[in-house]
Structure formats: structure tokens, C-alpha cells
Amino acid sequence: MKIHDVTVTIDADVPIYKGDPGVAISSFKSIADGSTANVSQIAFGVHTATHVDAPNHFIDGAKRVHEIDPAKLVGRCRVIAVPAEITAIGPEHLGDLSNAERILLKTRNSEYWNDRSDGFRTDFAYITPEAARVIVDAGVVLVGIDYLSIEKSGSPGHPVHVTLLEREVVILEGLDLRSIDPGDYELICAPLKYDGGNGDGSPARTFLISR
């Protein structure tokens, strides 16, 4: 058994989706300054780095992140390789989803994690509304992608998010799949369980297990 950590590290240099809060990580107490223990303090938006979107992200009044069914976050998962020349991921790029419970899309986006100096990029690969409809019709319970949004940047009305979230499909964004081969794995996705604010999403430590 091998455990693959596909979580992007949250730090001061991690790219942030345009308009979202930045990252602030500091020492609140430190032994070096005379405290009896080290205590850190962190502040960032809930859609930072590797994270899940809850239905309430785009559907006001829908389920919040602490209400996501945990069974959707753990279990069989298929990593699908999308050719590097593809930007708009359509149904033809998904393959047969008849036995797929959870899918992660490995695209050219993963290479963007090699160099963060450009900050947030808008030229990332994304799924189309047509692909989103195929995913929900196939009964997929979780879909992930290797950049900060599953939908085209600036998409009017956010039809991909709405199509997925109104059917309570978990959206997992900001994955680091650089070292992951396409194929079948076990997924463990662990967003924070909190109740407050809008409950629209959460950072999520995420692992793939191969045997």
C-alpha cells in the first residue's frame, strides 16, 4: 500500500483565486518568547489551496460543509488523465463513467504547481457544462480537478458549479496530481468540520491510496 498526499500546501505564496482572502500565518505564542507552548494562528479563505465546495457555495440555503455526507469523501476513486492540449474538458474526455463513484481529473494544470511566481492563472483547464451534466447523470458523488476552480474563469452564472452542487456532488479543487498516474485508487478527503459563516467550503487534506 502506498499513500499519496495530493494536497497543496497552504503558505504565504500559494496562488489565491482572484478576489478571495489572502493567507496569513503567524506565531501567536512561542516558547522562544517565554510562553510555555508554541501556538500558531492562521487566517485564509475557505477556498484556499486544496479544498471542497459545499452546495451553499453557489446555492443559497443549501447544505453547508459540515453537512456533507462523509461517505462521499472516502472510497473508490478514478484518476482520469486529460491530454495537455485540452482546455475545455467535454464528455468525450471523461471516458466510461458507469462504474465511477468519484473522479479526479489530471490535466495540464498540475504543472502550474511547479512555479507559483505568476500567482493565480486564468488559463487553467476546466470542465464544460455538458461534462458536468454527464457527471451527475452517471451518479458520480465527487469530482476533483488540479487547479483552484473546476469551471472556466469568469463563467457567467457558474453553470458547472450549479449543475454539480444542486445534485450535491462534492467538488474538490486545487489538487496536486503531478506524481499521480491515471487509474483506480482509494480516496480520503478530510475537510474541516466547522459551523459558521456561510459554510460554503473548506480546505481539505486529501490522500490517494494505491495497492
C-alpha positions in Angstrom: 0.0 0.0 0.0 1.2 3.5 -0.9 -0.2 6.7 0.4 -0.1 9.7 -1.9 -0.6 13.2 -0.4 -2.3 15.2 -3.2 -2.8 18.3 -1.0 -1.3 21.7 -2.0 0.5 23.3 1.0 -1.1 26.4 2.4 1.6 29.1 2.7 2.1 32.8 2.0 3.0 32.1 -1.6 0.1 29.8 -2.6 -1.9 31.2 -5.5 -5.3 32.6 -4.5 -8.4 32.8 -6.6 -8.9 36.4 -7.7 -10.9 38.3 -5.1 -10.6 35.7 -2.4 -8.9 36.4 1.0 -5.1 36.1 1.3 -3.2 33.8 3.6 -1.8 35.0 7.0 0.1 32.5 9.2 1.8 33.8 12.3 3.0 32.8 15.8 0.5 33.7 18.5 2.6 32.3 21.3 6.2 30.9 21.2 8.4 29.1 23.7 11.3 31.3 22.4 9.5 34.3 23.6 8.8 32.9 27.1 5.5 31.1 26.6 5.0 27.5 27.9 4.0 26.3 24.4 4.0 27.2 20.8 0.7 28.3 19.4 0.2 29.4 15.8 -2.6 31.4 14.2 -3.8 31.1 10.6 -6.3 33.1 8.5 -7.3 32.4 4.9 -10.4 31.9 2.8 -12.1 28.5 2.8 -11.4 28.0 -0.9 -7.6 28.2 -0.5 -5.3 25.5 -2.0 -6.9 22.0 -1.9 -10.5 22.5 -0.8 -14.1 21.3 -1.2 -17.1 23.3 -2.3 -20.3 22.7 -0.4 -23.7 23.2 -2.1 -24.1 26.5 -0.3 -21.2 27.9 -2.2 -23.5 28.7 -5.1 -26.9 27.7 -3.9 -28.0 29.9 -1.0 -29.7 27.9 1.7 -28.4 24.5 0.5 -26.2 22.2 2.6 -23.1 23.6 4.3 -19.7 22.0 4.5 -20.4 20.3 7.9 -23.5 18.7 6.4 -21.7 16.9 3.5 -22.2 13.2 3.6 -18.8 11.7 4.8 -19.4 8.6 2.7 -18.9 10.8 -0.4 -15.4 11.8 0.8 -13.9 8.3 1.3 -13.8 5.4 -1.1 -13.1 4.2 -4.6 -11.8 6.9 -6.9 -10.7 7.1 -10.6 -7.9 9.4 -11.8 -8.6 10.4 -15.4 -5.8 11.8 -17.5 -6.8 14.7 -19.8 -4.5 15.5 -22.7 -2.3 18.5 -22.2 -3.7 20.3 -25.2 -7.2 20.2 -23.8 -8.6 23.3 -22.1 -12.3 22.7 -22.2 -13.0 19.2 -20.8 -16.0 17.8 -22.5 -17.9 14.5 -22.1 -15.6 12.8 -24.7 -12.6 13.3 -22.3 -14.2 11.6 -19.4 -14.5 8.1 -20.8 -16.9 5.5 -19.4 -18.2 6.6 -16.0 -20.7 3.8 -15.5 -18.7 2.3 -12.6 -17.1 5.5 -11.3 -18.1 6.8 -7.9 -15.5 9.5 -7.6 -13.3 11.0 -10.3 -10.3 13.3 -10.3 -9.2 15.0 -13.5 -5.4 15.2 -14.0 -4.8 18.0 -16.6 -2.0 20.3 -17.6 -3.0 22.3 -14.5 -0.9 20.1 -12.3 2.3 21.5 -13.8 1.2 25.0 -12.7 2.2 24.0 -9.1 5.9 23.8 -10.3 6.1 27.6 -10.5 3.8 29.8 -8.4 5.5 33.1 -9.3 2.7 34.1 -11.7 0.1 33.9 -8.9 -3.4 32.9 -9.9 -3.7 31.9 -13.5 -6.8 32.1 -15.6 -5.7 29.8 -18.4 -6.4 26.6 -16.5 -8.3 23.6 -17.9 -11.9 23.3 -16.7 -14.9 21.1 -17.3 -17.8 22.3 -19.5 -21.4 22.4 -18.6 -22.0 19.4 -20.9 -19.4 17.4 -19.0 -21.0 18.4 -15.7 -24.3 17.1 -16.8 -22.7 13.8 -17.8 -21.1 13.5 -14.4 -24.3 14.0 -12.4 -26.2 11.7 -14.8 -23.6 9.0 -14.2 -24.2 9.1 -10.4 -20.7 10.4 -9.5 -20.7 11.7 -5.9 -17.4 13.6 -6.0 -15.4 15.3 -8.8 -12.0 16.9 -8.4 -9.6 18.9 -10.5 -6.0 20.0 -10.2 -6.5 23.8 -10.0 -8.4 26.3 -8.0 -11.7 26.1 -9.9 -13.5 23.3 -11.8 -15.2 26.0 -14.0 -13.9 28.4 -16.6 -12.7 31.6 -15.0 -15.4 34.3 -15.1 -18.1 31.9 -16.4 -21.5 33.8 -16.3 -23.9 32.2 -13.9 -21.5 29.4 -12.9 -23.5 26.6 -14.6 -20.9 23.9 -13.9 -20.9 24.6 -10.1 -24.7 24.9 -10.0 -25.2 21.7 -12.0 -23.0 19.7 -9.7 -23.9 21.3 -6.4 -27.7 21.2 -6.9 -27.3 17.4 -7.0 -24.9 17.6 -4.0 -21.9 16.3 -5.9 -18.8 17.2 -3.9 -16.5 19.5 -5.8 -12.8 19.0 -4.9 -10.5 21.7 -6.2 -6.8 22.6 -6.0 -5.4 19.1 -6.1 -1.7 18.4 -6.8 -1.7 15.4 -9.1 1.8 15.8 -10.6 3.1 12.4 -9.3 -0.2 10.5 -9.8 -0.7 8.1 -12.7 -4.2 7.6 -14.1 -6.1 4.7 -12.7 -8.0 3.5 -9.7 -7.3 4.5 -6.1 -8.9 4.9 -2.7 -9.6 8.5 -1.8 -9.6 10.1 1.7 -10.7 13.7 1.6 -11.0 15.4 5.0 -12.4 19.0 5.0 -12.6 20.8 8.3 -15.9 20.4 10.1 -17.0 23.8 11.2 -20.3 25.6 11.6 -20.4 29.3 11.0 -20.1 31.9 8.3 -21.6 30.7 5.0 -20.3 27.1 5.3 -19.5 27.2 1.6 -16.3 25.2 1.6 -13.3 24.1 3.5 -9.6 23.3 3.0 -9.2 19.5 2.8 -6.2 17.3 3.5 -6.5 14.8 0.7 -4.8 11.4 0.1 -4.9 8.7 -2.6 -4.1 5.2 -1.7 -2.8 2.7 -4.2 -2.2 -1.0 -3.6 
